C-alpha cells in the first residue's frame, strides 16, 4: 500500500507503573492481548497501513521487545525438524515483521515525558510527516486507526490527532480538544488540548487517545521545549504541549476514529482488552462465554 507517510515512532520506554508488579520484569508492551503482545498489535497495524520504517524507542529493561521481533532461524529449524510446522510458521512470521516494517530501535535519552522519544527519533524524519502510536492501545477496526489518520493527513496536510467520543465524567483521564470546526466525516479543526479537565470545564466530548500524525513544526516545538528544560531543569516534555503551542498559530485537526479502542495501561483496562480478545477468538470465545454464564455470583 503506497502512502504519503512511511515513517512511524512507537515510544516504548515507559515504566508501566500502573501495572506493577506485573511489569517489574516484563515490559508492559510485552503483555499479551489475545495471542500477541500488545506492541505487536501496534506494529501490525502500522505495516497494514503502509508504514515501511518503524522506530521503537526503548529504555533499559526492554530487551524482550527486541527478542520478540528478532528472527530466530535456529528455533524455526528445530520446530520443523520436530514436525511442529504450525509453530514454526508462526515464529517465522513474527520475525518477518522486522523487515516488513524495517524496525529499528533507539535508546531514549533526555528529560522525562512522552515528547522526548519523538524528539530522539526526529533526526531521521527530515521534512516528512510521521505517525506516533503508543504501544498500549489496541484498536479493532475495519480500517486500521493508522490508516484513518493517514487519510486525514492526506486531506488536510496538517498535524492530526486521534480522537474518540467520551462520557463527560471521563474528561479527567484524557486530553480534551477544543473544537473550532466540524468538517464532517469525523474530521474536526481543533484549537488545542486541555489536559484532564473537570467535566464542567471540558471543551468538548472527545478524548485524545494517543495516535498522532506530526509534522516538522511539531518537532520544532518539542526541540524548543527541550531547550528551555535544560535551562530550568523542571517539568517534563509532553507532546500535547508542543501540539498546543503549534496550534496557537497553525492548523491542527482531529480525526474521530471508527472502531473499538482498548487501552491496556491500567489493570482494569488491560483485563478488559484481554477478555474482549478472548471472547472474539473463534476457538476460545464460545467456551469462555459458557464459563462466564455458569460462574456463581460473588457475595
DOMARVO-199811 format. One record per residue: residue number from 1; z, y, x of N, C-alpha, C in turn. Coordinates in Angstrom, 1 decimal, decimal comma, padded with zeros to 4 digits. Each point is the difference from the previous one (the first is absolute). Last residue first. Layout:
% DOMARVO-199811
k:npz:npy:npx:capz:capy:capx:cpz:cpy:cpx
NUM:Z:Y:X:Z:Y:X:Z:Y:X
...
% end
This chain:
% DOMARVO-199811
k:npz:npy:npx:capz:capy:capx:cpz:cpy:cpx
299:046,5:-013,1:-020,4:001,1:000,7:-000,7:000,1:001,5:000,5
298:-004,7:-002,8:-000,1:001,1:000,2:000,8:001,1:000,8:-000,7
297:-003,9:-003,6:-001,9:000,4:001,4:000,1:001,2:000,1:000,9
296:-003,5:-004,0:000,8:001,1:000,4:-000,9:000,3:001,5:000,2
295:-004,9:-002,3:000,8:001,2:000,5:000,7:001,1:000,4:-000,9
294:-004,6:-001,4:-001,1:001,1:-001,0:-000,1:001,2:000,5:000,6
293:-004,0:002,6:000,2:000,3:-000,2:-001,4:001,2:-000,9:-000,2
292:-001,7:000,7:004,4:000,7:001,2:-000,6:000,4:-000,1:-001,4
291:-002,5:-003,5:002,0:001,4:000,1:000,6:000,7:001,2:-000,5
290:-004,5:-000,6:-001,3:000,9:-001,0:-000,6:001,4:000,1:000,5
289:-003,1:002,7:002,1:000,2:000,5:-001,4:000,9:-001,0:-000,7
288:-001,4:-001,2:004,2:001,0:001,0:000,1:000,3:000,6:-001,4
287:-003,5:-003,2:000,5:001,3:-000,6:000,2:001,1:001,0:000,0
286:-004,5:001,5:-000,4:000,5:-000,7:-001,2:001,4:-000,6:000,2
285:-002,0:002,3:003,8:000,3:000,8:-001,1:000,5:-000,8:-001,2
284:-001,9:-001,8:004,2:001,5:000,1:-000,1:000,4:000,8:-001,2
283:-004,7:-000,8:001,0:000,7:-001,3:000,2:001,5:000,1:-000,4
282:-003,0:003,8:-000,1:-000,4:-001,0:-001,1:000,8:-001,3:000,2
281:001,8:005,0:001,1:-000,6:-001,1:000,7:-000,3:-001,1:-001,0
280:002,4:004,1:-001,0:-001,5:000,1:-000,1:-000,7:-001,2:000,7
279:004,8:000,5:000,0:-000,5:-000,2:-001,4:-001,5:000,0:-000,1
278:002,0:001,1:004,2:000,2:-001,4:-000,3:-000,5:-000,4:-001,4
277:-000,1:004,5:001,4:-001,0:-000,7:000,7:000,1:-001,5:-000,3
276:003,3:002,8:-001,8:-001,3:000,3:-000,6:-001,1:-000,8:000,7
275:004,3:-000,1:001,9:000,0:-000,8:-001,3:-001,4:000,2:-000,7
274:000,8:002,5:003,9:-000,1:-001,5:000,4:-000,1:-000,8:-001,3
273:000,7:004,6:-000,4:-001,3:-000,2:000,5:-000,2:-001,5:000,3
272:004,3:001,4:-001,4:-001,0:000,2:-001,1:-001,4:-000,4:000,5
271:003,4:000,1:003,2:000,1:-001,2:-000,9:-001,0:000,1:-001,1
270:000,3:003,8:002,8:-000,5:-001,2:000,7:000,0:-001,2:-000,9
269:002,1:003,8:-001,7:-001,5:000,2:000,0:-000,7:-001,2:000,7
268:004,8:000,2:000,1:-000,5:-000,3:-001,3:-001,6:000,1:-000,1
267:002,2:001,0:004,2:000,1:-001,4:-000,4:-000,6:-000,2:-001,4
266:-002,3:003,8:002,8:001,4:-000,2:-000,3:000,1:-001,4:-000,6
265:-004,3:001,6:001,4:000,9:000,7:000,9:001,5:-000,2:-000,3
264:-004,6:-001,3:-002,0:000,9:-001,1:000,6:001,1:000,6:000,9
263:-003,7:001,2:-004,5:000,7:000,5:001,2:000,8:-001,1:000,5
262:-004,5:000,1:-003,2:001,3:-000,7:000,3:000,5:000,6:001,3
261:-003,9:001,2:-004,2:000,6:000,3:001,3:001,3:-000,8:000,1
260:-004,9:-000,3:-002,8:001,4:-000,2:-000,1:000,6:000,1:001,4
259:-004,5:002,6:-002,2:000,4:-001,3:000,5:001,5:-000,1:-000,1
258:-003,3:004,4:000,7:-000,1:-001,0:-001,1:000,4:-001,4:000,6
257:001,3:005,3:001,6:-000,6:-001,3:000,3:000,1:-001,0:-001,2
256:-000,5:005,5:000,9:000,8:-000,9:-000,8:-000,6:-001,4:000,2
255:-000,4:004,2:003,3:-000,8:-000,9:-000,7:001,0:-001,0:-000,7
254:-000,1:005,4:002,3:000,7:-001,3:-000,3:-000,9:-000,9:-000,8
253:-000,9:004,5:003,6:-000,1:-000,7:-001,2:000,9:-001,2:-000,1
252:-000,9:005,1:002,6:000,5:-001,3:000,2:-000,1:-000,6:-001,4
251:-001,8:004,8:002,9:000,0:-000,9:-001,2:000,5:-001,4:000,4
250:001,7:004,6:002,5:-001,2:-000,9:-000,1:000,1:-000,9:-001,2
249:003,5:003,1:001,5:-001,2:000,8:000,3:-001,3:-000,8:-000,2
248:004,5:-001,8:-000,8:000,2:001,4:-000,3:-001,3:000,9:000,2
247:000,4:-004,7:001,1:-000,4:000,3:-001,4:000,3:001,4:-000,3
246:001,3:-001,7:004,2:-001,5:000,0:-000,1:-000,4:000,5:-001,4
245:004,6:-000,8:000,8:-000,5:001,2:000,8:-001,5:000,1:-000,1
244:001,9:-003,8:-002,1:000,4:001,2:-000,7:-000,5:001,3:000,8
243:-000,6:-004,2:002,1:-001,0:000,2:-001,2:000,4:001,2:-000,8
242:002,8:-001,1:003,6:-001,3:000,4:000,5:-001,0:000,2:-001,1
241:004,2:-001,8:-001,2:000,2:001,4:000,5:-001,4:000,6:000,5
240:000,3:-004,6:-001,1:-000,1:000,9:-001,2:000,2:001,4:000,3
239:000,4:-003,3:003,4:-001,4:000,2:-000,4:-000,1:000,9:-001,2
238:004,1:000,3:003,5:-000,4:-000,7:-001,2:-001,4:000,3:-000,3
237:004,0:000,1:004,0:-001,3:000,3:-000,2:-000,6:-000,8:-001,2
236:005,3:001,8:001,1:-001,0:-001,1:000,2:-001,4:000,5:-000,3
235:005,1:002,5:001,7:-000,8:-000,5:-001,1:-001,0:-001,1:000,4
234:001,5:003,1:003,9:000,7:-000,2:-001,2:-000,9:-000,5:-001,1
233:-000,7:002,1:004,7:000,6:-001,4:000,0:000,8:-000,3:-001,2
232:-002,7:004,0:001,8:001,3:000,1:-000,6:000,7:-001,3:-000,1
231:-004,4:000,6:002,1:000,7:001,3:000,3:001,5:000,0:-000,5
230:-003,0:-003,6:-000,9:000,4:-000,1:001,4:000,7:001,4:000,5
229:-001,8:-000,4:-004,4:001,1:-000,9:000,1:000,5:000,0:001,5
228:-003,9:002,4:-001,1:001,2:000,7:-000,4:001,3:-000,8:000,2
227:-004,2:-002,0:000,7:000,2:001,0:001,1:001,3:000,8:-000,4
226:-001,5:-003,1:-003,1:000,6:-000,7:001,1:000,3:001,0:001,2
225:-002,2:001,5:-003,9:001,4:-000,4:-000,3:000,6:-000,5:001,2
224:-004,5:000,9:000,4:000,8:001,2:000,0:001,5:-000,3:-000,4
223:-003,1:-003,5:-000,1:000,2:000,4:001,3:000,8:001,2:000,1
222:-001,2:-001,5:-004,2:000,9:-000,9:000,6:000,3:000,4:001,4
221:-003,4:002,3:-002,2:001,3:000,4:-000,5:001,1:-000,9:000,5
220:-004,4:-001,0:001,1:000,4:001,2:000,7:001,4:000,5:-000,5
219:-002,0:-003,7:-002,2:000,5:-000,4:001,4:000,4:001,3:000,8
218:-001,9:000,6:-004,2:001,3:-000,6:-000,2:000,6:-000,3:001,4
217:-004,5:001,5:-000,1:001,0:001,1:-000,3:001,4:-000,5:-000,2
216:-003,7:-003,1:000,7:000,5:000,6:001,2:001,0:001,2:-000,3
215:-000,1:-003,6:-003,8:-001,1:000,6:000,7:000,6:000,7:001,3
214:001,5:-004,3:-003,8:000,3:001,2:000,7:-001,2:000,5:000,9
213:001,5:-003,3:-004,5:-001,1:000,3:000,9:000,4:001,3:000,7
212:003,5:-003,8:-002,2:-000,6:001,3:000,3:-001,3:-000,1:000,6
211:004,6:-002,5:-002,6:-001,3:-000,2:000,4:-000,7:001,3:000,2
210:004,6:-000,7:-001,8:-000,2:-000,5:001,4:-001,3:-000,5:000,3
209:001,8:002,0:-004,2:000,4:-001,3:000,2:-000,4:-000,6:001,4
208:001,1:004,5:-003,6:-000,8:-000,3:001,2:000,5:-001,3:000,6
207:000,4:001,5:-005,3:000,7:-000,2:001,2:-001,0:-000,3:001,1
206:000,2:002,7:-005,2:-000,6:-000,9:001,0:000,8:-000,1:001,3
205:000,5:003,0:-004,1:000,4:-001,4:-000,2:-000,7:-001,0:000,8
204:001,3:005,5:001,1:-000,9:-000,9:-000,7:000,6:-001,3:-000,3
203:002,4:003,5:002,2:-001,1:000,8:-000,4:-001,1:-000,8:-000,8
202:005,6:-000,4:000,4:-001,2:-000,7:000,5:-001,2:000,8:-000,6
201:004,8:000,9:-000,8:-000,7:000,8:000,9:-001,4:-000,6:000,5
200:003,2:-002,2:-002,9:-000,2:001,3:-000,7:-000,9:000,9:000,9
199:001,4:-004,3:001,6:-000,9:-000,1:-001,1:-000,4:001,4:-000,6
198:001,5:000,0:005,1:000,7:-000,4:-001,2:-001,0:000,0:-001,2
197:-002,1:-000,7:004,9:000,7:001,0:-000,9:000,8:-000,6:-001,1
196:-002,6:-001,5:004,5:001,1:-000,6:-000,7:000,7:001,1:-000,9
195:-003,6:002,2:002,8:000,6:-001,3:000,4:001,2:-000,3:-000,8
194:-004,7:002,7:-001,0:001,4:000,2:000,0:000,7:-001,3:000,3
193:-005,3:002,0:001,1:001,0:-001,1:-000,4:001,4:000,6:000,0
192:-005,3:002,3:-000,6:001,0:-000,4:000,9:000,9:-001,1:-000,6
191:-003,9:001,9:-002,1:000,4:001,1:000,8:001,0:-000,3:001,0
190:-004,3:-002,8:-002,6:001,4:000,2:000,1:000,3:001,1:000,9
189:-004,0:-002,5:-003,3:000,2:001,0:001,0:001,5:000,4:000,1
188:-002,2:-004,8:-001,9:000,8:001,2:-000,2:-000,1:001,0:001,2
187:-002,3:-004,7:-002,6:-000,1:000,8:001,1:000,7:001,4:-000,3
186:-000,9:-003,9:-003,1:001,2:-000,2:000,9:-000,1:000,9:001,3
185:-003,2:000,3:-003,7:-000,1:-001,3:000,7:001,0:-000,2:001,1
184:-000,3:005,0:-001,3:-000,4:-001,1:-000,7:-000,2:-001,3:000,9
183:001,8:004,5:001,1:-001,5:-000,1:000,1:-000,5:-001,2:-000,8
182:004,5:003,4:000,2:-000,3:-001,4:-000,3:-001,6:000,0:-000,1
181:003,6:003,5:002,7:-001,2:-000,2:-000,9:-000,2:-001,5:-000,2
180:003,9:001,8:002,3:-000,7:001,3:-000,3:-001,1:-000,2:-001,0
179:004,8:-002,7:001,4:-001,4:-000,2:-000,4:-000,6:001,4:-000,4
178:004,1:-002,1:003,3:-000,3:001,1:-000,9:-001,5:000,0:-000,3
177:003,1:-004,4:001,6:-001,0:001,1:000,2:000,0:001,1:-001,0
176:003,9:-003,4:002,2:-000,7:000,2:-001,2:-001,0:001,2:000,2
175:003,0:-004,1:002,9:-000,7:001,3:000,0:-000,8:000,2:-001,2
174:004,2:-003,3:-000,4:-001,3:000,2:000,5:-000,4:001,4:000,3
173:004,1:-001,9:-002,1:-000,3:-001,0:001,0:-001,3:000,3:000,8
172:002,0:002,5:-003,8:000,9:000,1:001,1:-000,3:-001,0:001,1
171:-002,3:000,1:-004,3:-000,5:001,0:001,0:000,9:000,1:001,2
170:000,3:-002,9:-004,1:-000,3:-000,6:001,3:-000,4:001,1:001,1
169:000,8:000,7:-004,8:001,3:-000,3:000,7:-000,2:-000,4:001,4
168:-003,8:000,8:-003,0:000,7:001,2:000,5:001,3:-000,3:000,8
167:-003,9:-003,6:000,0:000,9:000,4:-001,0:000,7:001,3:000,5
166:-004,9:-001,1:001,7:001,4:-000,4:000,2:000,8:000,5:-001,2
165:-005,5:-000,9:002,2:000,9:000,5:-001,0:001,4:-000,5:000,2
164:-003,1:000,4:004,2:000,2:-000,9:-001,1:000,8:000,7:-001,0
163:-003,3:001,1:004,8:001,0:000,3:-001,0:000,1:-001,1:-001,0
162:-002,1:001,4:005,3:000,1:-001,0:-001,1:001,2:000,4:-000,9
161:-003,0:003,6:003,0:001,3:-000,8:-000,1:-000,1:-001,0:-001,1
160:-003,6:003,1:003,4:000,3:-000,7:-001,3:001,3:-000,7:000,1
159:-003,4:004,1:002,7:001,1:-001,0:000,0:000,3:-000,5:-001,4
158:-005,0:001,7:000,5:001,3:000,6:000,3:001,1:-001,1:000,1
157:-004,7:-000,2:-001,6:-000,1:000,4:001,4:001,3:000,6:000,5
156:-001,6:-001,9:-004,6:000,6:001,3:000,3:-000,2:000,5:001,4
155:-001,6:-004,3:-001,7:-000,3:001,0:-001,1:000,4:001,4:000,4
154:001,0:-003,7:002,8:-001,5:000,2:000,0:-000,4:001,0:-001,1
153:004,5:-001,4:000,2:-000,3:000,9:001,2:-001,5:000,3:000,0
152:001,5:-003,0:-003,3:000,5:001,4:-000,3:-000,3:000,9:001,2
151:-001,0:-004,5:000,6:-000,9:000,5:-001,0:000,4:001,5:-000,4
150:002,9:-002,5:002,8:-001,2:000,4:000,7:-001,0:000,6:-000,9
149:003,9:-001,7:-001,8:000,3:001,2:000,7:-001,3:000,5:000,8
148:-000,2:-004,1:-002,4:000,2:001,1:-000,9:000,2:001,3:000,7
147:000,0:-003,9:002,6:-001,4:000,3:-000,5:000,0:001,1:-001,0
146:004,1:-001,7:001,5:-000,6:000,7:001,1:-001,4:000,4:-000,4
145:002,4:-002,6:-003,1:000,5:001,3:000,1:-000,7:000,8:001,1
144:-002,6:-004,1:-002,2:001,1:000,2:000,8:000,4:001,5:000,1
143:-002,0:-002,4:-004,3:-000,6:000,8:001,2:001,1:000,3:000,9
142:001,3:-002,6:-003,4:-001,4:-000,4:000,0:-000,7:000,6:001,1
141:005,3:-000,7:000,5:-001,0:000,9:-000,7:-001,4:-000,6:000,1
140:005,5:-000,1:001,8:-000,9:-001,0:-000,6:-000,9:000,8:-000,9
139:003,3:001,2:004,5:-000,8:000,4:-001,2:-000,8:-001,2:-000,5
138:004,5:001,2:003,4:-001,0:-001,0:-000,4:-000,6:000,5:-001,3
137:003,2:002,1:004,4:-000,6:000,1:-001,3:-001,0:-001,1:-000,2
136:002,3:001,1:004,1:001,0:-000,6:-000,9:-000,4:000,2:-001,5
135:-002,2:001,7:004,2:-000,1:-001,5:-000,1:001,0:-000,6:-000,9
134:-002,8:005,0:-000,1:001,3:-000,6:000,5:-000,1:-001,5:-000,3
133:-004,2:003,4:001,1:000,7:-000,8:-001,1:001,3:-000,6:000,6
132:-004,3:003,8:000,9:001,3:-000,4:000,5:000,6:-000,7:-001,2
131:-005,3:001,6:001,8:000,9:-000,5:-001,0:001,4:-000,3:000,6
130:-003,9:003,7:001,6:000,7:-001,2:000,3:000,9:-000,4:-001,2
129:-004,5:003,4:002,0:001,1:-000,2:-001,0:000,5:-001,4:000,3
128:-002,3:002,7:004,1:-000,2:-000,9:-001,2:001,2:000,0:-000,9
127:-001,1:002,2:004,5:-000,1:000,8:-001,2:-000,2:-000,8:-001,3
126:002,5:-002,2:004,2:-001,1:001,0:000,1:000,0:000,9:-001,3
125:002,9:-004,0:001,2:-000,6:000,4:-001,2:-001,3:000,8:000,2
124:003,5:-001,9:003,1:-001,2:-000,8:-000,2:-000,8:000,5:-001,2
123:004,2:001,9:001,3:-000,8:000,2:001,1:-001,4:-000,8:-000,1
122:003,8:-000,2:-003,1:-001,0:000,9:-000,3:-001,0:000,3:001,2
121:004,2:-002,9:-000,7:-001,4:-000,6:000,0:-001,1:001,0:-000,1
120:004,5:001,5:000,1:-000,1:-000,9:001,2:-001,4:-000,6:000,0
119:001,3:002,5:-003,8:-000,3:000,8:001,2:-000,3:-000,8:001,2
118:001,5:-002,3:-003,7:-001,3:000,5:-000,3:-000,5:000,9:001,2
117:004,5:-001,6:000,0:-001,0:-001,1:000,4:-001,5:000,5:-000,3
116:003,6:003,1:-001,1:-000,2:-000,3:001,4:-001,0:-001,1:000,3
115:001,6:001,5:-004,4:-001,2:000,7:000,5:-000,2:-000,4:001,5
114:003,8:-001,5:-002,6:-001,2:-000,8:-000,2:-001,3:000,7:000,4
113:005,1:000,4:002,4:-000,8:000,5:-001,2:-001,3:-000,7:-000,1
112:003,3:001,3:004,5:000,0:-000,9:-001,2:-000,8:000,7:-001,1
111:-001,4:001,1:005,1:001,1:000,3:-001,0:-000,1:-001,1:-001,1
110:-002,4:-001,7:004,3:000,2:001,3:-000,5:001,1:000,1:-001,0
109:-003,3:-004,3:001,1:000,9:000,8:000,8:000,0:001,4:-000,6
108:-001,9:-005,6:-000,9:000,4:001,4:-000,5:000,9:000,7:001,0
107:-004,0:-003,8:000,9:001,4:000,2:000,0:000,4:001,4:-000,5
106:-004,5:-003,0:-001,2:000,5:001,1:000,8:001,5:000,1:-000,2
105:-004,7:-003,5:-000,8:001,4:000,3:-000,2:000,4:001,1:000,9
104:-004,7:-002,2:-002,7:000,6:000,4:001,2:001,5:000,4:-000,3
103:-004,5:-002,7:-002,5:001,4:000,4:000,0:000,4:000,3:001,4
102:-004,4:-001,0:-002,7:000,2:000,6:001,3:001,4:000,6:000,2
101:-001,8:-002,5:-003,8:000,6:001,3:-000,1:000,1:000,7:001,3
100:-001,9:-004,3:-000,1:-000,6:000,6:-001,2:000,5:001,4:-000,2
99:001,9:-002,7:003,4:-001,3:000,6:000,4:-000,7:000,6:-001,2
98:004,3:-001,9:-000,8:000,1:000,9:001,2:-001,3:000,6:000,4
97:000,4:-003,4:-003,4:000,2:001,4:-000,5:000,1:001,0:001,2
96:-000,3:-004,8:000,5:-001,3:000,7:000,0:000,2:001,4:-000,6
95:003,6:-003,1:000,2:-000,3:000,5:001,4:-001,3:000,8:-000,1
94:001,3:-002,2:-003,9:000,9:001,2:000,3:-000,3:000,6:001,3
93:-002,3:-003,9:-001,1:-000,5:001,1:-000,8:000,9:001,2:000,2
92:001,2:-004,1:002,0:-001,2:000,6:000,6:-000,5:001,2:-000,7
91:003,5:-002,6:-001,8:000,5:000,7:001,2:-001,2:000,7:000,7
90:-001,0:-002,6:-003,8:000,8:001,2:-000,4:000,5:000,7:001,2
89:-002,5:-004,0:000,6:-000,8:001,1:-000,5:000,8:001,2:-000,3
88:002,4:-003,8:001,3:-000,8:000,5:001,1:-000,9:001,2:-000,5
87:002,3:-002,5:-003,2:000,9:000,9:000,7:-000,7:000,6:001,2
86:-002,4:-003,0:-002,5:000,2:001,2:-000,8:001,0:000,9:000,7
85:-001,1:-004,2:002,0:-001,1:000,9:000,0:000,3:001,3:-000,8
84:002,4:-004,1:002,3:000,6:001,0:-000,9:-001,0:001,2:-000,1
83:-000,1:-004,1:002,9:-000,7:-000,2:-001,3:000,5:001,1:-001,0
82:001,1:-000,5:004,8:000,9:-000,7:-000,9:-000,6:-000,2:-001,4
81:-002,4:002,5:003,3:000,2:-001,4:000,6:000,9:-000,8:-000,9
80:-000,5:004,5:-001,1:-001,2:-000,7:-000,3:000,0:-001,5:000,5
79:003,6:003,0:001,0:000,0:-000,4:-001,4:-001,3:-000,7:-000,4
78:000,4:001,5:004,4:000,9:-001,0:-000,2:000,0:-000,4:-001,5
77:-002,6:003,6:001,3:-000,6:-001,3:000,5:001,0:-001,1:-000,2
76:001,4:004,4:-001,1:-001,1:-000,5:-000,9:-000,5:-001,3:000,4
75:003,2:002,0:002,8:000,6:-000,5:-001,3:-001,1:-000,5:-000,9
74:-001,5:002,0:003,9:000,7:-001,2:000,3:000,7:-000,6:-001,2
73:-002,2:004,3:-000,2:-000,9:-001,2:000,0:000,7:-001,3:000,3
72:001,3:004,8:-001,9:000,8:-001,0:000,7:-000,9:-001,3:000,0
71:-000,1:005,9:-000,9:-000,6:-001,3:-000,1:000,8:-001,0:000,8
70:002,3:004,4:-002,0:-000,6:-000,5:001,2:-000,6:-001,4:-000,2
69:002,7:002,5:-003,2:-001,4:000,2:-000,1:-000,8:-000,5:001,2
68:004,8:-000,5:-000,3:-000,6:-000,5:-001,3:-001,5:000,1:000,0
67:002,7:001,7:003,7:-000,2:-001,4:000,0:-000,7:-000,5:-001,3
66:001,2:004,5:000,3:-001,1:-000,3:000,9:-000,3:-001,5:000,0
65:003,7:001,4:-002,5:-001,2:000,5:-000,6:-001,2:-000,3:000,9
64:004,3:-001,0:001,6:-000,5:-001,0:-001,0:-001,3:000,5:-000,7
63:002,5:002,8:003,1:-001,0:-000,9:000,6:-000,5:-001,1:-001,0
62:003,3:004,0:-000,2:-001,1:-000,2:-000,9:-001,0:-001,0:000,5
61:003,9:002,1:002,2:000,5:-001,0:-001,0:-001,1:-000,4:-001,0
60:-000,3:004,8:002,3:000,7:-001,2:000,6:000,4:-000,9:-001,1
59:-003,9:002,9:-001,6:001,1:000,4:000,8:000,6:-001,3:000,6
58:-005,1:001,9:-002,3:001,2:-000,9:000,0:001,1:000,6:000,9
57:-005,1:000,9:-002,8:001,0:000,7:000,9:001,3:-000,8:-000,1
56:-005,4:-001,2:-000,9:001,4:-000,2:-000,5:000,9:000,5:001,1
55:-005,4:000,8:-001,4:001,0:000,2:001,0:001,4:-000,3:-000,7
54:-005,6:-001,2:-001,0:001,4:000,1:-000,5:001,0:000,1:001,2
53:-005,6:000,2:-001,5:000,9:000,2:001,2:001,4:000,3:-000,6
52:-003,7:-000,9:-002,9:-000,3:-000,9:001,2:000,8:000,3:001,2
51:-000,4:000,4:-005,9:000,6:000,6:001,2:-000,2:-001,0:001,2
50:-001,3:-000,6:-004,8:-001,0:000,5:000,9:000,6:000,6:001,3
49:002,2:-002,2:-003,9:-000,4:001,3:-000,3:-001,0:000,6:001,0
48:002,2:-004,2:000,5:-000,8:-000,1:-001,3:-000,5:001,3:-000,4
47:002,9:-000,1:003,7:-001,2:-000,6:000,3:-000,9:-000,2:-001,2
46:004,3:001,8:-000,7:-000,8:000,9:000,8:-001,4:-000,6:000,3
45:003,2:-002,7:-002,2:-000,5:001,1:-000,9:-000,9:000,9:000,7
44:002,2:-003,3:002,5:-001,1:-000,6:-000,8:-000,6:001,1:-001,0
43:003,8:001,1:002,5:-001,1:-000,2:000,9:-001,2:-000,5:-000,8
42:004,1:000,4:-002,3:-000,6:001,3:000,4:-001,2:-000,1:000,8
41:002,4:-003,9:-001,0:-000,6:000,5:-001,3:-000,7:001,3:000,3
40:002,5:-001,9:003,4:-001,3:-000,6:-000,1:-000,7:000,4:-001,3
39:004,5:001,4:000,9:-001,0:000,8:000,8:-001,4:-000,7:-000,1
38:003,8:-002,2:-002,0:-000,5:001,2:-000,8:-001,0:000,8:000,8
37:000,2:-005,3:000,6:000,9:001,1:000,3:-000,5:001,3:-000,6
36:-001,3:-004,6:-002,4:-000,4:000,9:001,1:001,1:000,9:000,3
35:-000,3:-003,1:-003,8:-000,2:-000,8:001,2:-000,4:000,8:001,2
34:002,8:002,3:-003,9:-000,9:-001,1:-000,2:-000,1:-000,9:001,3
33:002,0:003,7:001,6:-000,3:000,3:-001,5:-001,1:-001,0:-000,3
32:003,7:000,4:004,5:-001,2:-000,5:-000,8:000,0:000,5:-001,4
31:001,6:002,4:004,7:000,6:-000,8:-001,1:-001,1:-000,4:-000,9
30:-000,6:002,7:004,0:-000,3:-001,4:000,0:000,7:-000,8:-001,1
29:000,6:004,7:000,8:-001,4:-000,1:-000,2:-000,4:-001,5:-000,1
28:004,4:001,5:001,2:-000,2:000,0:-001,4:-001,5:-000,2:-000,4
27:002,1:-002,2:004,4:-000,5:001,3:-000,4:-000,3:-000,1:-001,5
26:003,8:-003,0:002,3:-001,4:-000,1:-000,5:-000,5:001,4:-000,4
25:004,4:-000,7:001,7:-000,8:-000,6:001,0:-001,5:-000,1:-000,5
24:003,1:002,4:-002,7:000,7:000,1:001,4:-000,9:-000,6:001,1
23:-000,6:000,4:-005,0:-001,0:000,5:000,9:000,7:000,2:001,4
22:002,5:-001,6:-003,8:-001,3:-000,8:000,0:-000,9:000,4:001,1
21:004,5:001,8:-001,4:-000,3:-000,5:001,4:-001,3:-000,9:000,0
20:-000,8:004,1:-001,9:000,9:-000,7:000,9:001,0:-000,8:-000,9
19:-003,5:003,1:-001,6:-000,1:-001,5:-000,2:000,9:-000,8:001,0
18:-000,6:004,8:000,0:000,4:-000,3:-001,4:000,0:-001,5:-000,3
17:-001,5:001,9:004,3:001,4:000,1:-000,2:000,5:-000,5:-001,4
16:-004,3:000,1:003,0:000,2:-000,8:-001,2:001,5:000,0:-000,4
15:-002,5:002,3:003,8:001,1:-001,0:000,2:000,1:-000,9:-001,2
14:-004,7:002,5:001,7:001,3:000,3:-000,7:000,9:-001,2:000,2
13:-004,8:000,6:001,4:001,1:000,1:001,0:001,4:000,2:-000,6
12:-005,0:-000,3:-001,5:000,8:-001,2:-000,1:001,2:000,0:001,0
11:-004,6:002,9:-002,4:001,3:000,2:000,7:000,9:-001,2:-000,2
10:-005,4:000,4:-000,1:001,1:-000,6:-000,8:001,3:000,3:000,9
9:-005,4:002,1:-000,5:001,3:-000,1:000,8:001,0:-000,7:-001,0
8:-005,9:000,4:000,5:001,3:000,0:-000,8:001,2:-000,1:001,0
7:-006,0:001,0:-000,3:001,3:-000,2:000,7:001,2:000,0:-001,0
6:-004,7:000,8:-001,2:000,0:-001,3:000,6:001,4:-000,3:000,8
5:-002,8:003,1:-004,2:001,2:-000,1:000,8:000,1:-001,4:000,6
4:-003,7:001,2:-002,7:000,2:001,2:000,8:001,2:000,0:000,8
3:-002,6:-004,6:-001,3:000,8:001,0:-000,6:000,1:001,2:000,9
2:-002,5:-005,2:-001,2:000,0:001,2:000,8:000,8:001,0:-000,7
1:000,3:-005,5:-000,1:000,0:001,2:-000,8:000,0:001,2:000,9
% end
